[in-house]
Amino acid sequence: MLVRFCLRMLVLVAFATFGGIGFGRSLAMLLWMSIIFSAVMGSIRRESPFGGVLNYWDETVAYATVYALVGAVSQTVPV
C-alpha cells in the first residue's frame, strides 16, 4: 500500500503540474478523486477499516490528510 500510495502521489503531482487551473486546485481535485476511488475500492473489496494490514481505507485517510494539507496551505482550494 505504501508503494502504491507513493507512486500515485507522484502521478497526481505530475498531472497537477500541467493542470490549466493552477497547481493547488488541480492537485486538490485529483486528490478528491483519489479519495473517492480508494473508498469505492475498499467497499468493493469489503476490506475492514482499521484492520491489522494496510488497505484501501488507510489509503483513503492518507489522501484526505494530504487534501486537508493542500487546503490549509493554498488559499484558492475550497476545503
N, C-alpha and C positions, 0 to 999 in steps of 0.2 A: 504494500500500500504506500509506503514512503517513497519508493522509486516512482510509482505511478503518479503520485501527487507532485513530486518534483518535476517530472517530465511534462505533466500537464501545465504546471505553472510556467515553465519555460515557453511552452507553446502559446499560452494565454498572453504572456508578456510580449512575445514576438508579434502576435496578431494585434495587440493593443497599440504597439508602437506605430503600426501602419494605419491605424483607425483614423477615419476622417473627422471624428467629433472630438478628438483630443485623447491623450493617453489615459488620463484618470477616468473619464466617462466610459471609454472603450473597455478598460480593464474592469470597471465596476459591472458593466453589462455582461461581459464574458464570465466574470465570477458568479454573477447571479444565475446565469445559465448552467454553470457547473454545479452550483448548489442544488438546483432543481434536478439535474441529471443524476447526481450522486444519491439524492433522496429517492428518486424513482428506482434506480438500480438496487438500492438497499431494500426497497419494498418488494421488488420483483424477485430478488434472490432470497427474500424472507430472512435477512440477517438480523440478529438481535442487537439493538443498540447497547453500548457499554458492555460488550462481551469481552472475553479474555483475549481475543485476537483482533487486530486492527481490520476494519472493514469499511464499506461504503458510508456508513453512518459517521464514522470518525472522520472520513474524508469530507463529508458534508459540513461537519463542525469546523474543520480546518479552513475550508473555503469561506464559510461565514465569518470566521475570525479575520481572515485577510480582507474580506469585503468591508468589514467594520473598520479596519485599519485604514483602508483606502478612503473610506468616507470621512474618517477623522482627519486625515492629512489633507485631502483635497476639498476645497470649498464648493466645487461645482458638482460633486456627486451627491445625489439625494440619498440619505440613509433612512 
